[in-house]
């Protein structure tokens, strides 16, 4: 070491304390500003509208305050109480099935040397590209009284819990898979090396290394699936038969009975599982440590013929089911009048002759989804970064994180109605947003905030906080670390989030059904309206248009990920 | 300062979002915001016909199912958006009228309409346009396969031969479902009607959330009998469904598509022009293209596939009785049939 170098090093060491403090102070201001803005956004776009609808649950039909009287009525009515039990049962069973299948699938994608991974990865995302009404419609074609596989149910009816569980599991699968793939994708090979050196068997290694490292993802995946199931009304509305669930009960109260107060009560009952899920999430998260430290070595699976073959078989079966359901909907959209006239037709795509706003709805949806993807991803990553990458402002971070968790549990219909009440308040300065494209974009960002936030947080969590400490020591401002290290590492996750926003904005129904205006009709609402009016084949056709669009976007995403991102992700390979 | 870059990005995103709100192009014509539940394929024709006579007005539709439009209007009651509600169920309009939603108006030419289809108050709060009538959709192909006879009355449907083959709308979800229940009670009185529904319940395959769904399920063979309404049946038959549309012998419930002008609208003059046009012979002729019974007597011929005697089957419907007893009936129905439905499949 030369004298100059030693002197320079001493100089840095000498200068460090004061400048680091200054650096941290500047960063702190940035963090406070970002946390404040994200917090304000969530409060204004979520908490206040929710309050607007929740306060309705304490009022009677005339708007007079009646305290908890509506809740007393709810729990005293056996039919309504039973509905809550039904929902909890369906959600627990479906989430259990979905998380198990998604974990196996994610494991096959990340931890085995199974062939055709790229294909299976693409196929697994198929359900997310479709409105939840699509699997329900397809299941009627498959297992309904005229369905070609109706004998497979041994006389049981597809209309009811069986149909709901199958349909909703199809639709929720990619949501759980997305979380679990991220959770399993990055692991430290050194832990597996240690396990091997210590002669731990594969089962023991799985139980002591793999599962614990994926625990956070598993819990997240379970509660995300649980709350998605409990809040979805598309599947049970189409195929639920007599089996009443909470989300449909809200629809019945609001759309059938026009009883907003009781609708708000049912909505509040739906919020309870979210609070429980949040407590569990916090509890597990506290025990989570960074998996990908600055010294980590990425894990690369080694071939194991029997294991790989078994996972290939499993994934093939899953792929056949997923593509089969989609294929049936595609087929249905070209059929003249099923099951009596099976001739081929394109008439079902002449949307201008049917409910829902015609082709204009389709173009509106694309516009809405693009805005949601761009603005939503920016907001989500800023929010996740502010929550994850500072150890200070504990209370503020915790509140923002809670606000980010909440949307998953808020049924779209409750959120949408809350928007109607809030933005329609006489004198609300934000009232000009009503009936605009902007309110659709904002509500959709809020509605799908949670999974995006979790994806961003999971991606950021895998980055050792040492990066920030080192940056601070090197007098690099936080935003530069963000753009030089964090963002490049997280680019795949950021792209995932923007695509997630896009496809969900294409398929969302419940939150926007009360919000669209005369010039902002949407394709997904058109699917609902056409199914409602009995135009089931055109509904399938519009649902397929949504799927084709999302597939195109996904293909673009895949090309970008394969090509342009190779450079930023080179460090993941050895 | 670059220090605040994340903040700037966020502010930028907000500005973009705000800017999007202002993108609506300037309009020279008077825009008229019309909330409606009329079928979408008819709307373009109505718009073209009206705007041809009133080129200075542009109709903007907000179209949705009856239940959703009604809820939307109720949710917006503190700050109504619509200028006029047009082609929505009269029972929904009465519900909204109780909230003080409308201002009365006597359209020019009102005297040409059947007074049964117009609100009693003067000036009337709402004016009926045409009637949609309950009917049974019956799949002849599946009936033959199962050896099921064609029903001619409501009471026929309680025969055990129909067990597991009947679909009807849940009145708690669908206005059509309530229309059926209300008509049975009005025809037979409470006790007999509930006895009928108890027996019918034994034969029900499922209760749906939409009034069209039962007829569609009958049309596609999912069920054999769908309790629905005539318009939907006629439309599905036109598409090639092997169904018969039956007007039950005891009588059928019905409701009106009607319009009402929203109190405090900024486009009152345009709304009144649409109201005037809507009672005209021209408008009634368009109504009659797809519906058997319209507000102006003697207009149009019966559209294809409607039962020949359907207008004679329309019961003497007491709308205000139905509106007053609606919640009680819905609760009673739910406690009888929704609570124990889980055990059925």
Boltz contact constraints between the chains, C-beta under 6 A:
constraints:
  - contact:
      token1: [A, 26]
      token2: [B, 3]
      max_distance: 6.0
  - contact:
      token1: [A, 33]
      token2: [B, 7]
      max_distance: 6.0
  - contact:
      token1: [A, 34]
      token2: [B, 6]
      max_distance: 6.0
  - contact:
      token1: [A, 37]
      token2: [B, 10]
      max_distance: 6.0
  - contact:
      token1: [A, 78]
      token2: [B, 339]
      max_distance: 6.0
  - contact:
      token1: [A, 79]
      token2: [B, 334]
      max_distance: 6.0
  - contact:
      token1: [A, 79]
      token2: [B, 338]
      max_distance: 6.0
  - contact:
      token1: [A, 79]
      token2: [B, 339]
      max_distance: 6.0
  - contact:
      token1: [A, 144]
      token2: [B, 222]
      max_distance: 6.0
  - contact:
      token1: [A, 145]
      token2: [B, 222]
      max_distance: 6.0
  - contact:
      token1: [A, 146]
      token2: [B, 221]
      max_distance: 6.0
  - contact:
      token1: [A, 157]
      token2: [B, 345]
      max_distance: 6.0
  - contact:
      token1: [A, 159]
      token2: [B, 206]
      max_distance: 6.0
  - contact:
      token1: [A, 160]
      token2: [B, 345]
      max_distance: 6.0
  - contact:
      token1: [A, 237]
      token2: [B, 209]
      max_distance: 6.0
  - contact:
      token1: [A, 241]
      token2: [B, 206]
      max_distance: 6.0
  - contact:
      token1: [A, 242]
      token2: [B, 206]
      max_distance: 6.0
  - contact:
      token1: [A, 242]
      token2: [B, 341]
      max_distance: 6.0
  - contact:
      token1: [A, 242]
      token2: [B, 344]
      max_distance: 6.0
  - contact:
      token1: [A, 252]
      token2: [B, 172]
      max_distance: 6.0
  - contact:
      token1: [A, 252]
      token2: [B, 173]
      max_distance: 6.0
  - contact:
      token1: [A, 254]
      token2: [B, 71]
      max_distance: 6.0
  - contact:
      token1: [A, 255]
      token2: [B, 67]
      max_distance: 6.0
  - contact:
      token1: [A, 255]
      token2: [B, 68]
      max_distance: 6.0
  - contact:
      token1: [A, 255]
      token2: [B, 71]
      max_distance: 6.0
  - contact:
      token1: [A, 256]
      token2: [B, 67]
      max_distance: 6.0
  - contact:
      token1: [A, 256]
      token2: [B, 172]
      max_distance: 6.0
  - contact:
      token1: [A, 256]
      token2: [B, 173]
      max_distance: 6.0
  - contact:
      token1: [A, 257]
      token2: [B, 172]
      max_distance: 6.0
  - contact:
      token1: [A, 257]
      token2: [B, 330]
      max_distance: 6.0
  - contact:
      token1: [A, 258]
      token2: [B, 70]
      max_distance: 6.0
  - contact:
      token1: [A, 258]
      token2: [B, 71]
      max_distance: 6.0
  - contact:
      token1: [A, 258]
      token2: [B, 74]
      max_distance: 6.0
  - contact:
      token1: [A, 337]
      token2: [B, 239]
      max_distance: 6.0
  - contact:
      token1: [A, 337]
      token2: [B, 240]
      max_distance: 6.0
  - contact:
      token1: [A, 339]
      token2: [B, 221]
      max_distance: 6.0
  - contact:
      token1: [A, 340]
      token2: [B, 242]
      max_distance: 6.0
  - contact:
      token1: [A, 341]
      token2: [B, 240]
      max_distance: 6.0
  - contact:
      token1: [A, 353]
      token2: [B, 41]
      max_distance: 6.0
  - contact:
      token1: [A, 354]
      token2: [B, 40]
      max_distance: 6.0
  - contact:
      token1: [A, 355]
      token2: [B, 40]
      max_distance: 6.0
  - contact:
      token1: [A, 375]
      token2: [B, 13]
      max_distance: 6.0
  - contact:
      token1: [A, 375]
      token2: [B, 17]
      max_distance: 6.0
  - contact:
      token1: [A, 378]
      token2: [B, 9]
      max_distance: 6.0
  - contact:
      token1: [A, 378]
      token2: [B, 13]
      max_distance: 6.0
  - contact:
      token1: [A, 382]
      token2: [B, 6]
      max_distance: 6.0
  - contact:
      token1: [A, 382]
      token2: [B, 10]
      max_distance: 6.0
  - contact:
      token1: [A, 420]
      token2: [B, 75]
      max_distance: 6.0
  - contact:
      token1: [A, 424]
      token2: [B, 76]
      max_distance: 6.0
  - contact:
      token1: [A, 424]
      token2: [B, 79]
      max_distance: 6.0
  - contact:
      token1: [A, 426]
      token2: [B, 78]
      max_distance: 6.0
  - contact:
      token1: [A, 426]
      token2: [B, 79]
      max_distance: 6.0
  - contact:
      token1: [A, 433]
      token2: [B, 21]
      max_distance: 6.0
  - contact:
      token1: [A, 436]
      token2: [B, 21]
      max_distance: 6.0
  - contact:
      token1: [A, 437]
      token2: [B, 20]
      max_distance: 6.0
  - contact:
      token1: [A, 438]
      token2: [B, 17]
      max_distance: 6.0
  - contact:
      token1: [A, 438]
      token2: [B, 20]
      max_distance: 6.0
  - contact:
      token1: [A, 438]
      token2: [B, 21]
      max_distance: 6.0
  - contact:
      token1: [A, 479]
      token2: [B, 5]
      max_distance: 6.0
  - contact:
      token1: [A, 514]
      token2: [B, 72]
      max_distance: 6.0
  - contact:
      token1: [A, 518]
      token2: [B, 60]
      max_distance: 6.0
  - contact:
      token1: [A, 518]
      token2: [B, 61]
      max_distance: 6.0
  - contact:
      token1: [A, 518]
      token2: [B, 62]
      max_distance: 6.0
  - contact:
      token1: [A, 532]
      token2: [B, 65]
      max_distance: 6.0
  - contact:
      token1: [A, 532]
      token2: [B, 210]
      max_distance: 6.0
  - contact:
      token1: [A, 533]
      token2: [B, 212]
      max_distance: 6.0
  - contact:
      token1: [A, 534]
      token2: [B, 212]
      max_distance: 6.0
  - contact:
      token1: [A, 534]
      token2: [B, 216]
      max_distance: 6.0
  - contact:
      token1: [A, 534]
      token2: [B, 232]
      max_distance: 6.0
